[in-house]
Amino acid sequence: MNPLTADAPSMTDARNALTPDALAMVDAIARTGSFAAAARELGKVPSALTYNVRQLEEALDVLLFDRSSRQARLTAAGAELLAEGRRLLMEMDAVANRVKRVASGWETQLTVAVDGVISRITIFELCEAFYALEAPKGPGTRLRLRSEILAGTLEALTSGQADLSIGCSLGASLPVGIDSMPLGDMCFVFAVAPHHPLAKGTSALSDAELLRHRAIAVADSAQRLAPLSFNLLPGQDVLTVATIPAKIEAHLRGLGCGFLAEPMVREHIRAGLLVVRPVQRQLAPARLICAWRSQRTDDGREVPPGLALAWWLKQLETPATRQALLERHAGLLI
């Protein structure tokens, strides 16, 4: 190899030389410390291995190994090739595994939209259980979690940005192509900080009394669907925040008043950090569902869901899981 007397190898030559076998060869020499040991591991004679290394070096126009010592020591270029080669080999293995899993019915990616009132603790426990599945069961599916609020939880599903939505509010009829199952009811309480003007007293608060005080609201994350709003009075001053934890923080600081999901603030109420006041307006529990996009053939027959979605749906059918998704909020508000 002499750059002064020979044409530099083309990019195509270099690309063709970087085969999985060539990368594995460099890895074996670096691990074993010698050409002879690597040749034994790879089932080759040392002379053939040496020839293959020289071919690779000529194709890349670099020296990969320092031959001035008895041991096979990587040059800086060789060390870089080793590091990137190991990464590429791992990615190749991962791609091959994902292709096999897709062929066996496992989705490449599953996106789950989770409403802000759903227990993140339980969601992450479900993720742990999903990743704990062992081959040949899976998973091999990349999970993606989305945080949504109110109508945004359903919109993520209907717009194709999610495959499964947990915690949609049951309101109008669902669009065609969306299946669902009940999740349960979420109860809300009117709560304020102990130093808030509405904290004193025991009688039920009227709308006229509530109107004189600032409300704390969470912005609906929907971009296309009509945003939902609950328990806000016309003309009432409103502080709008982006997340439910931010709404709770605003309540704790006495910045306003409003309704909060009772399981999410249960510990705050027990600790005296929030005070619950009765209100005259009737508060019905919010009915929540899980929804997913269904697929049907041209003749109307339903196509079974992918194995990843089927696994999540099976967990959501369990009463204990549904209760945990609604109730287990202590210790984690994100």
C-alpha positions as CSV (number, residue, x, y, z in Angstrom):
1,M,0.0,0.0,0.0
2,N,1.7,3.2,-1.2
3,P,-0.5,6.3,-1.6
4,L,2.2,8.0,-3.6
5,T,2.4,5.4,-6.3
6,A,-1.1,4.0,-6.3
7,D,-4.5,5.4,-6.8
8,A,-6.4,5.9,-3.5
9,P,-9.2,3.3,-3.0
10,S,-12.6,4.5,-3.9
11,M,-15.4,4.8,-1.4
12,T,-17.1,1.9,-3.1
13,D,-14.0,-0.3,-2.5
14,A,-14.0,0.7,1.2
15,R,-17.7,0.0,1.6
16,N,-17.4,-3.4,0.0
17,A,-14.5,-4.3,2.2
18,L,-16.4,-3.5,5.4
19,T,-18.3,-6.8,5.6
20,P,-19.5,-8.4,8.9
21,D,-16.8,-11.0,8.5
22,A,-14.1,-8.3,8.2
23,L,-15.4,-6.5,11.3
24,A,-15.5,-9.8,13.2
25,M,-12.0,-10.5,12.1
26,V,-10.7,-7.2,13.5
27,D,-12.6,-7.8,16.7
28,A,-11.1,-11.3,17.1
29,I,-7.5,-10.0,16.6
30,A,-8.0,-7.2,19.1
31,R,-9.6,-9.5,21.7
32,T,-7.0,-12.4,21.4
33,G,-4.0,-10.1,21.0
34,S,-2.4,-12.0,18.1
35,F,-3.0,-13.0,14.6
36,A,-2.3,-16.6,15.4
37,A,-4.8,-16.8,18.3
38,A,-7.4,-15.0,16.2
39,A,-6.8,-17.4,13.3
40,R,-7.5,-20.4,15.6
41,E,-10.7,-18.8,16.9
42,L,-11.9,-18.1,13.4
43,G,-10.8,-21.5,11.9
44,K,-8.3,-20.0,9.5
45,V,-4.6,-20.4,9.0
46,P,-2.5,-17.4,10.1
47,S,-1.3,-16.6,6.6
48,A,-4.8,-16.4,5.3
49,L,-5.8,-14.1,8.2
50,T,-2.8,-11.8,7.5
51,Y,-3.7,-11.6,3.8
52,N,-7.3,-10.7,4.7
53,V,-6.1,-7.9,7.0
54,R,-3.8,-6.5,4.4
55,Q,-6.7,-6.5,1.9
56,L,-8.9,-4.6,4.3
57,E,-6.1,-2.1,5.0
58,E,-5.6,-1.5,1.3
59,A,-9.3,-1.0,0.7
60,L,-9.5,1.5,3.5
61,D,-6.0,3.0,2.7
62,V,-5.0,2.9,6.4
63,L,-2.9,0.7,8.7
64,L,-5.1,-1.0,11.3
65,F,-2.4,-2.9,13.3
66,D,1.1,-1.8,14.5
67,R,3.4,-4.7,13.4
68,S,6.5,-3.4,15.2
69,S,5.8,-5.6,18.2
70,R,5.1,-9.2,18.8
71,Q,1.5,-8.4,19.8
72,A,-1.2,-7.2,17.4
73,R,-1.7,-3.7,18.6
74,L,-4.4,-1.5,17.0
75,T,-3.4,1.8,15.5
76,A,-5.7,4.8,16.2
77,A,-7.5,4.1,13.0
78,G,-7.8,0.4,13.9
79,A,-9.2,1.3,17.3
80,E,-11.8,3.5,15.7
81,L,-12.8,0.8,13.3
82,L,-13.0,-1.7,16.1
83,A,-15.4,0.6,18.1
84,E,-17.6,1.4,15.2
85,G,-17.4,-2.2,13.9
86,R,-18.7,-3.6,17.2
87,R,-21.5,-1.1,17.1
88,L,-22.4,-2.0,13.6
89,L,-22.4,-5.7,14.3
90,M,-24.7,-5.1,17.3
91,E,-27.1,-3.1,15.1
92,M,-27.0,-5.7,12.4
93,D,-28.0,-8.4,15.0
94,A,-30.7,-6.1,16.3
95,V,-32.1,-5.5,12.8
96,A,-32.1,-9.2,12.1
97,N,-33.9,-9.9,15.3
98,R,-36.5,-7.2,14.7
99,V,-37.2,-8.5,11.2
100,K,-37.7,-12.0,12.6
101,R,-40.1,-10.7,15.3
102,V,-42.1,-8.7,12.8
103,A,-42.4,-11.8,10.6
104,S,-43.7,-13.6,13.7
105,G,-46.3,-11.0,14.5
106,W,-44.5,-8.6,16.8
107,E,-44.8,-4.9,15.8
108,T,-41.7,-2.9,15.2
109,Q,-43.0,-0.1,17.4
110,L,-46.0,0.4,19.7
111,T,-47.0,3.9,20.7
112,V,-49.1,4.3,23.8
113,A,-50.9,7.5,24.6
114,V,-51.5,7.9,28.4
115,D,-53.8,10.5,29.9
116,G,-52.5,12.7,32.6
117,V,-54.7,11.2,35.3
118,I,-53.4,7.7,34.8
119,S,-50.9,6.2,37.2
120,R,-47.4,6.5,35.8
121,I,-46.1,4.0,38.3
122,T,-48.4,1.3,36.9
123,I,-47.6,2.3,33.3
124,F,-43.8,1.8,34.0
125,E,-44.5,-1.5,35.7
126,L,-46.4,-2.6,32.6
127,C,-43.4,-1.6,30.5
128,E,-41.1,-3.6,32.8
129,A,-43.2,-6.6,32.4
130,F,-43.4,-6.2,28.7
131,Y,-39.6,-5.9,28.3
132,A,-39.2,-9.0,30.6
133,L,-40.8,-11.2,28.0
134,E,-38.3,-13.7,26.7
135,A,-37.8,-15.1,23.2
136,P,-39.6,-16.6,21.4
137,K,-42.4,-14.7,23.0
138,G,-40.8,-11.3,22.3
139,P,-40.9,-8.5,22.7
140,G,-38.5,-6.9,20.2
141,T,-41.0,-4.1,19.9
142,R,-39.9,-0.5,20.6
143,L,-42.3,1.2,23.1
144,R,-43.1,4.9,22.8
145,L,-45.1,6.6,25.5
146,R,-47.0,9.9,24.9
147,S,-48.5,12.1,27.6
148,E,-51.8,13.6,26.7
149,I,-54.6,15.5,28.3
150,L,-58.4,15.2,27.8
151,A,-59.4,15.1,24.1
152,G,-55.7,14.8,23.1
153,T,-55.6,11.3,24.4
154,L,-58.2,10.2,21.9
155,E,-56.8,12.4,19.1
156,A,-53.4,10.8,19.3
157,L,-55.2,7.5,18.4
158,T,-57.5,8.8,15.7
159,S,-54.7,10.8,14.1
160,G,-52.5,7.7,13.8
161,Q,-49.9,9.0,16.3
162,A,-50.7,6.2,18.8
163,D,-51.7,2.6,18.6
164,L,-53.3,2.5,22.1
165,S,-54.8,5.2,24.3
166,I,-55.2,4.7,28.0
167,G,-57.6,7.0,29.9
168,C,-59.7,8.5,27.2
169,S,-62.8,10.3,28.5
170,L,-66.0,8.6,27.5
171,G,-68.0,11.2,25.8
172,A,-69.4,11.2,22.3
173,S,-69.5,8.0,20.2
174,L,-66.1,6.7,19.1
175,P,-65.1,7.1,15.4
176,V,-65.3,4.2,13.0
177,G,-62.3,1.9,13.3
178,I,-61.8,2.5,17.0
179,D,-62.4,-0.3,19.5
180,S,-62.5,0.3,23.3
181,M,-62.9,-1.3,26.7
182,P,-63.9,0.4,30.0
183,L,-61.1,1.4,32.3
184,G,-63.2,2.7,35.3
185,D,-64.4,5.9,36.9
186,M,-62.2,8.7,38.2
187,C,-63.6,10.7,41.1
188,F,-62.8,14.4,41.4
189,V,-62.8,16.7,44.4
190,F,-62.8,20.5,44.8
191,A,-59.6,21.3,46.7
192,V,-57.7,24.4,47.7
193,A,-54.6,25.1,49.8
194,P,-55.2,25.7,53.5
195,H,-54.3,29.4,53.1
196,H,-56.7,29.9,50.2
197,P,-59.8,32.1,51.0
198,L,-62.1,29.2,50.1
199,A,-60.5,26.8,52.6
200,K,-62.6,28.2,55.5
201,G,-66.1,27.0,56.1
202,T,-68.0,23.8,55.7
203,S,-71.1,24.7,53.6
204,A,-71.3,23.7,50.0
205,L,-69.8,26.4,47.7
206,S,-72.1,27.9,45.1
207,D,-71.1,28.8,41.5
208,A,-71.3,32.5,42.4
209,E,-68.7,32.0,45.2
210,L,-66.4,30.0,42.9
211,L,-66.7,32.7,40.2
212,R,-65.0,35.2,42.4
213,H,-61.8,33.1,42.6
214,R,-59.2,32.1,40.0
215,A,-59.5,28.6,38.7
216,I,-56.5,26.3,37.8
217,A,-57.0,24.4,34.5
218,V,-54.9,22.0,32.5
219,A,-54.7,22.7,28.8
220,D,-56.2,20.1,26.5
221,S,-53.5,18.6,24.4
222,A,-55.7,18.1,21.3
223,Q,-54.6,20.0,18.2
224,R,-57.5,19.1,15.8
225,L,-60.4,17.8,18.0
226,A,-62.5,20.3,19.9
227,P,-60.7,20.8,23.2
228,L,-62.6,19.7,26.3
229,S,-63.0,21.8,29.5
230,F,-64.7,20.8,32.7
231,N,-66.1,22.8,35.6
232,L,-64.9,26.2,34.4
233,L,-67.4,29.0,34.8
234,P,-68.0,31.6,32.1
235,G,-66.1,34.8,33.0
236,Q,-64.0,33.1,35.6
237,D,-60.3,34.1,35.8
238,V,-58.2,31.0,34.8
239,L,-54.6,30.1,35.2
240,T,-53.8,27.4,32.6
241,V,-50.9,25.0,33.0
242,A,-49.6,22.2,30.8
243,T,-49.6,19.2,33.1
244,I,-51.6,17.8,36.0
245,P,-48.6,17.8,38.3
246,A,-48.3,21.6,37.5
247,K,-51.9,22.0,38.4
248,I,-51.5,20.3,41.7
249,E,-48.4,22.5,42.4
250,A,-50.5,25.6,41.6
251,H,-53.2,24.4,44.1
252,L,-50.6,23.7,46.8
253,R,-49.3,27.3,46.4
254,G,-52.8,28.8,46.7
255,L,-52.7,30.3,43.2
256,G,-56.2,29.2,42.5
257,C,-58.9,26.6,43.1
258,G,-60.5,23.8,41.1
259,F,-61.2,20.1,40.8
260,L,-58.5,17.5,41.1
261,A,-58.5,13.7,40.6
262,E,-59.0,12.4,44.1
263,P,-56.5,9.5,43.9
264,M,-53.7,11.9,42.7
265,V,-54.1,14.2,45.7
266,R,-55.2,11.7,48.4
267,E,-51.9,11.9,50.2
268,H,-51.8,15.7,50.0
269,I,-55.3,15.8,51.6
270,R,-54.3,13.4,54.4
271,A,-51.2,15.5,55.1
272,G,-53.3,18.7,55.3
273,L,-51.6,20.3,52.3
274,L,-55.0,20.5,50.5
275,V,-58.5,21.1,51.9
276,V,-61.5,19.6,50.3
277,R,-64.7,21.7,50.1
278,P,-68.1,20.5,49.0
279,V,-69.7,22.3,46.1
280,Q,-73.3,22.7,45.1
281,R,-72.9,21.7,41.5
282,Q,-73.2,17.9,41.0
283,L,-69.9,16.2,40.3
284,A,-70.2,13.0,38.3
285,P,-67.2,10.7,38.1
286,A,-65.3,10.8,34.8
287,R,-65.8,7.5,32.9
288,L,-62.5,6.5,31.3
289,I,-61.8,3.9,28.6
290,C,-58.9,2.3,26.8
291,A,-59.1,2.6,23.0
292,W,-57.1,1.2,20.1
293,R,-57.3,1.2,16.3
294,S,-58.9,-1.9,14.8
295,Q,-58.1,-3.2,11.4
296,R,-60.5,-5.0,9.0
297,T,-60.2,-6.7,5.7
298,D,-62.0,-5.5,2.6
299,D,-64.8,-7.9,3.3
300,G,-65.2,-6.6,6.9
301,R,-63.5,-9.3,8.8
302,E,-61.5,-8.1,11.8
303,V,-57.7,-8.5,11.7
304,P,-56.3,-9.7,15.0
305,P,-54.0,-7.1,16.7
306,G,-50.2,-7.5,16.6
307,L,-48.7,-9.5,19.4
308,A,-47.5,-6.4,21.3
309,L,-50.8,-4.7,21.3
310,A,-52.5,-8.0,22.1
311,W,-50.3,-8.3,25.2
312,W,-51.2,-4.8,26.4
313,L,-54.9,-5.4,25.9
314,K,-54.7,-8.6,27.9
315,Q,-53.1,-6.7,30.8
316,L,-55.8,-4.0,30.6
317,E,-58.5,-6.6,30.9
318,T,-57.3,-7.5,34.4
319,P,-59.4,-5.7,37.1
320,A,-56.3,-5.3,39.3
321,T,-54.4,-3.5,36.5
322,R,-57.3,-1.2,35.7
323,Q,-57.7,-0.3,39.4
324,A,-53.9,0.3,39.7
325,L,-54.0,2.6,36.7
326,L,-56.6,4.8,38.4
327,E,-55.5,4.6,42.0
328,R,-51.7,4.2,42.4
329,H,-50.4,7.8,42.3
330,A,-48.5,8.2,45.6
331,G,-44.8,8.9,45.3
332,L,-44.6,9.7,41.6
333,L,-46.2,12.7,39.8
334,I,-44.6,13.3,36.4
